[in-house]
Amino acid sequence: MDLFEKLKKNRGPIGQHAKDSHGYFTFPKLEGEIGTRMNFRGKERLVWSLNNYLGLANHPEVRKADAEAAAKFGLATPMGARMLSGNSNYHEHLEAELTGFMKKEDTILLNYGYQGMVSAIDCLVDRHDVIVYDSESHACIIDGVRLHMGKRFVFPHNDIANCEKQLERATRIVEETGGSILVITEGVFGMSGDMGKLKDIAALKKKYQFRFFVDDAHGFGTMGKTGAGTGEEQGVQDEIDIYFGTFAKSMALIGGFISSREDVVEYLRYNMRSQIFAKSLPLPIVAGALKRLELLRSQPELKENLWKIVHALQDGLKKAGFNIGKTESPVTPVYMNGSIGEATNLIFDLRENYDIFCSMVVYPVVPKGVIILRLIPTAAHSLDDVKYTIDAFNKAYVKLKAGEYMSDRIAAF
Ligand SMILES: Cc1ncc(COP(=O)(O)O)c(C=O)c1O
């Protein structure tokens, strides 16, 4: 069969709904300055779907630093991969700042978080090694594991007894191959909002020999006393051998980093294919990251404001009878039961009649019949925003239970 004909027939799990959803449920356009109020289809909406946790995206000092760096350097500089022609004092300075903040020996910048994770996993292990990882890991971990030529063992989400079982199996294998074990999990799981059991996994080091790699995309800047992440939160920062953070969430930018031991970072610098064979981060991004990191470290009130909103939203939703699962982080999923049709009608009602913009997650990302409305509180939201949203959710929930969202879409968009 012709490849293009095959693609026409099988559009993929989400792509099959593209005709009905494009521009509204998928690929919506949020316009205007990043904030809690943005324009969607010509009308201002209250936005709960951006990972701008600390509200840095539109912070006046950030906007000033971004504009000045763009004017000074342009977006092209530096040209080339860092190994050949794209290195700069700014890149190295940002790495040194992150190293100090993360209390590790060294740091490597990544052009993209996703690619960086995939490539780091690919780079760290060979076919003699075994990877043990959590079943609810982000796609970038799954894709990194896919590239692995050796064995991989998955443990059910946060099931530490099973993780130990997989470590036993892995240990037997590496005793034969002469390889090593890499355990990978997340600091904060981005859908459910619960933390990876970093402390429990780290404790297994007493019995098994492995290195511990944590993807803390959602934890960096939001968790821990200083915002250094979930390792700090659980008191096991030293036990994390390889720490990954992205700039795409709390830092409201693009790119990411890995902090680890000096020799490991040097190994990554000279072996990570996504960094060696790709142009380095433009200087305005690096300068912008330095400013954001400075604010993240020097203005603890940003994180305090975030958590004030998180607590108000999560406590309020719980009090109103909503199921928000096991979240322990700002990520706030609201679980409901209903079909995909009901979910789309519910979202439509929230957007059009209450001007609330949040994201929904349905099958195949979660089991059939489950609807998740995913709210991301930020430091920029207000307690009035929280109250208004909980009231609207209450009204929508009554309609959902009464079957009012069961008809074909309430209105065409
Ligand atoms: C857990 C996790 N890891 C990695 C990434 C990828 O980060 P980036 O957006 O910087 O590519 C994300 C972003 O969605 C994430 O949630």
The ligand as an SDF file (V2000), in Angstrom:
LIG
                    3D

 16 16  0  0  0  0  0  0  0  0999 V2000
    7.5710   15.2030   32.6360 C   0  0  0  0  0  0  0  0  0  0  0  0
    8.0120   15.9690   31.4260 C   0  0  0  0  0  0  0  0  0  0  0  0
    9.2240   15.7500   30.9080 N   0  0  0  0  0  0  0  0  0  0  0  0
    9.6620   16.4100   29.8190 C   0  0  0  0  0  0  0  0  0  0  0  0
    8.8730   17.3390   29.1970 C   0  0  0  0  0  0  0  0  0  0  0  0
    9.3860   18.0020   27.9450 C   0  0  0  0  0  0  0  0  0  0  0  0
    9.8350   19.2700   28.1850 O   0  0  0  0  0  0  0  0  0  0  0  0
    9.9360   20.3920   27.0570 P   0  0  0  0  0  0  0  0  0  0  0  0
    8.5800   20.9810   26.8950 O   0  0  0  0  0  0  0  0  0  0  0  0
   10.9510   21.3250   27.6180 O   0  0  0  0  0  0  0  0  0  0  0  0
   10.4110   19.7340   25.7980 O   0  0  0  0  0  0  0  0  0  0  0  0
    7.6190   17.6320   29.7050 C   0  0  0  0  0  0  0  0  0  0  0  0
    6.7560   18.6440   29.0500 C   0  0  0  0  0  0  0  0  0  0  0  0
    5.6210   18.4190   28.7530 O   0  0  0  0  0  0  0  0  0  0  0  0
    7.1620   16.9230   30.8550 C   0  0  0  0  0  0  0  0  0  0  0  0
    5.9470   17.1590   31.3660 O   0  0  0  0  0  0  0  0  0  0  0  0
  1  2  1  0
  2  3  1  0
  2 15  2  0
  3  4  2  0
  4  5  1  0
  5  6  1  0
  5 12  2  0
  6  7  1  0
  7  8  1  0
  8  9  2  0
  8 10  1  0
  8 11  1  0
 12 13  1  0
 12 15  1  0
 13 14  2  0
 15 16  1  0
M  END
$$$$
